[in-house]
């Protein structure tokens, strides 16, 4: 039987003295991210409680740009946690949802992100890292030179699950296929 958290009913996402019209779109987006992360944690905790042989986990990492810029040890601890809990949670793939860094032209931020993701490489855990608006170099017209230098097609060249990309030489759009418990899954990073 799976464990499902009994969460209290929330009547409002806004402080009493704040009117919804005064809350920025950014804070609403932060709330949505928090709810997504909470949902993933509830699923992960439930998976720890009881796991049928066909159950598996997908780890999702949204918006790690502040960790890459300001708290690289936190990002490194997150990927280390994934590797340490791989067997217990039957983790099959790690998905980066974009915005891995704040500035795609920053070798320091890209290097911090790279160091954390290398933990997955060493463990042999498949991963797909989508590009986000912060991962572009910031110049106009925007380009993905930094992202592709660190997380482009060359990084995935030896992984059998990596199937292709567009445009040529860029991972701005790419896809892969993983077979999990005998079923093939298509992963699109757009």
Helices and strands as residue ranges (DSSP letters): G 20-22, H 25-49, E 57-61, H 65-70, H 72-84, H 86-89, E 91-96, H 107-123, E 127-129, G 133-135, H 145-151, H 153-156, E 162-166, E 173-180, E 183-189
